[in-house]
Amino acid sequence: MLLKDVCTMDVACCGAATTVIEAARLMRHHHVGDLVVVADPEAERIPLGVVTDRDLAIEVLAPGLDPAVTTVGALIRHPVVIATESEDTADVIERMRVQGVRRIPVVDGRGAAVGIVTLDDMLRHLADEIGTLLDIVEIGRRREQRVRR
C-alpha cells in the first residue's frame, strides 16, 4: 500500500525559530503531539525535523530551560528522516526500524511536507491487513462447511 493512503495528510508545521511555548500552543490548537519543523512554514515547507510533546517535556521543561526563548530548532535531530507519499508502507516501516523513529514527515515530489506517518498509523494499517487475512480464513471455513454438508 502507498504511504499516502496511510499517513495523516493534514500535518501541523512550524518554523525552526518557533519557541517551545508557541509549539505547545500549536500542538494544543491542532490536537496533535508533534509538529513537523520546516524551513518556511508559509511557502515550500521543506522538513527539517519533527518535534514532539515528549521533546518539549524531556528536553526543555525537565532541565528547566525557558520555553519562551528556547526554539524548536534546538530540539530537532539531524539528519531528518523523511518519506515520499508514493513509497510503499513496507519500505517506510523498515526505515522507521533502522532509524529508530516513530514519526516521519511525508513529502511530495517537490520535497514539501504534505503529511506525517506515525507508528500508530502503521499499526492501524497492519491491524487492518490482519483483519482482512482473518476474513479470508473465515470465508474459507464457511465455504468448506457449505460444501461438506
C-alpha positions as CSV (number, residue, x, y, z in Angstrom):
1,M,0.0,0.0,0.0
2,L,1.2,3.5,-0.7
3,L,2.1,5.8,2.2
4,K,-0.3,8.5,1.0
5,D,-3.1,6.1,1.8
6,V,-1.9,5.5,5.4
7,C,-0.4,8.8,6.6
8,T,-2.1,11.8,8.1
9,M,-2.2,14.4,5.3
10,D,-3.3,17.4,7.4
11,V,0.1,17.9,9.1
12,A,0.8,20.7,11.6
13,C,4.0,22.6,10.8
14,C,6.1,25.3,12.4
15,G,9.4,27.0,11.6
16,A,12.7,26.3,13.4
17,A,12.5,29.7,15.1
18,T,9.2,28.8,16.8
19,T,9.6,28.9,20.6
20,V,8.7,25.9,22.6
21,I,5.7,27.7,24.2
22,E,4.4,28.6,20.7
23,A,4.9,25.0,19.6
24,A,3.0,23.7,22.6
25,R,0.1,26.1,21.8
26,L,0.2,24.9,18.1
27,M,0.0,21.2,19.3
28,R,-2.9,22.1,21.5
29,H,-4.7,24.0,18.8
30,H,-4.3,21.2,16.3
31,H,-4.9,18.4,18.8
32,V,-1.6,16.7,18.0
33,G,1.5,15.5,19.9
34,D,4.0,16.5,17.2
35,L,4.9,19.2,14.7
36,V,6.9,19.0,11.5
37,V,9.6,21.7,11.7
38,V,10.0,23.2,8.2
39,A,12.3,25.7,6.6
40,D,9.5,28.0,5.6
41,P,6.0,27.3,7.1
42,E,4.3,29.7,4.7
43,A,6.0,28.6,1.5
44,E,7.9,25.5,0.5
45,R,7.6,23.6,3.8
46,I,10.8,21.6,3.4
47,P,11.1,19.4,6.5
48,L,14.0,20.0,8.9
49,G,12.8,17.6,11.6
50,V,10.0,16.6,14.0
51,V,9.4,17.9,17.5
52,T,7.1,16.1,19.9
53,D,5.3,16.9,23.1
54,R,7.8,14.5,24.8
55,D,10.7,16.5,23.4
56,L,9.2,19.6,25.0
57,A,8.8,17.9,28.3
58,I,12.2,16.0,28.4
59,E,14.5,18.4,26.6
60,V,13.1,21.8,27.8
61,L,10.9,21.5,30.9
62,A,12.7,18.8,32.8
63,P,16.1,20.6,32.7
64,G,14.5,24.0,33.5
65,L,15.0,25.7,30.1
66,D,12.9,28.7,29.4
67,P,10.1,27.6,26.9
68,A,9.5,31.2,25.9
69,V,13.0,31.6,24.5
70,T,14.1,28.0,23.6
71,T,13.3,27.3,19.9
72,V,12.2,24.0,18.4
73,G,15.2,24.3,16.0
74,A,17.4,23.5,19.0
75,L,15.4,20.2,19.6
76,I,15.3,18.5,16.2
77,R,17.7,15.7,15.4
78,H,19.8,15.6,12.3
79,P,19.5,14.3,9.7
80,V,15.8,14.3,9.3
81,V,14.3,11.0,8.2
82,I,11.6,11.6,5.5
83,A,9.4,9.5,3.2
84,T,7.7,10.3,0.0
85,E,3.9,9.9,-0.4
86,S,4.4,7.4,-3.2
87,E,6.5,4.9,-1.2
88,D,5.3,1.5,-0.1
89,T,4.4,1.3,3.5
90,A,6.7,-1.8,4.0
91,D,9.7,0.3,3.0
92,V,8.8,3.1,5.4
93,I,8.3,0.6,8.3
94,E,11.8,-0.7,7.6
95,R,13.2,2.9,7.6
96,M,11.4,3.5,10.9
97,R,13.0,0.4,12.4
98,V,16.5,1.1,11.1
99,Q,16.4,4.8,12.1
100,G,14.6,4.1,15.4
101,V,12.0,6.8,14.8
102,R,8.2,6.7,15.5
103,R,7.3,9.6,13.2
104,I,8.4,10.5,9.7
105,P,7.4,13.6,7.7
106,V,5.9,12.7,4.3
107,V,6.8,14.9,1.3
108,D,5.6,15.3,-2.2
109,G,7.7,15.2,-5.4
110,R,9.0,18.7,-4.7
111,G,10.1,17.8,-1.2
112,A,7.4,19.8,0.6
113,A,5.8,18.4,3.7
114,V,2.3,17.1,2.9
115,G,1.8,14.7,5.8
116,I,3.2,12.7,8.6
117,V,3.2,9.0,9.3
118,T,3.4,7.7,12.8
119,L,4.0,4.3,14.4
120,D,0.3,4.4,15.3
121,D,-0.7,4.9,11.7
122,M,1.4,1.9,10.7
123,L,0.0,-0.3,13.5
124,R,-3.6,0.6,12.4
125,H,-2.7,-0.2,8.8
126,L,-1.2,-3.6,9.8
127,A,-4.2,-4.4,12.0
128,D,-6.5,-3.7,9.1
129,E,-4.4,-6.1,6.9
130,I,-4.5,-8.8,9.6
131,G,-8.3,-8.3,9.8
132,T,-8.5,-8.9,6.1
133,L,-6.5,-12.0,6.4
134,L,-8.7,-13.3,9.2
135,D,-11.8,-12.6,6.9
136,I,-10.2,-14.8,4.2
137,V,-9.8,-17.6,6.8
138,E,-13.4,-17.3,7.9
139,I,-14.8,-17.2,4.3
140,G,-12.8,-20.3,3.5
141,R,-14.1,-22.1,6.6
142,R,-17.7,-21.2,5.8
143,R,-17.3,-22.3,2.2
144,E,-15.9,-25.6,3.3
145,Q,-18.9,-26.1,5.7
146,R,-21.4,-25.5,2.9
147,V,-19.7,-27.9,0.5
148,R,-19.3,-30.7,3.0
149,R,-22.8,-30.8,4.4
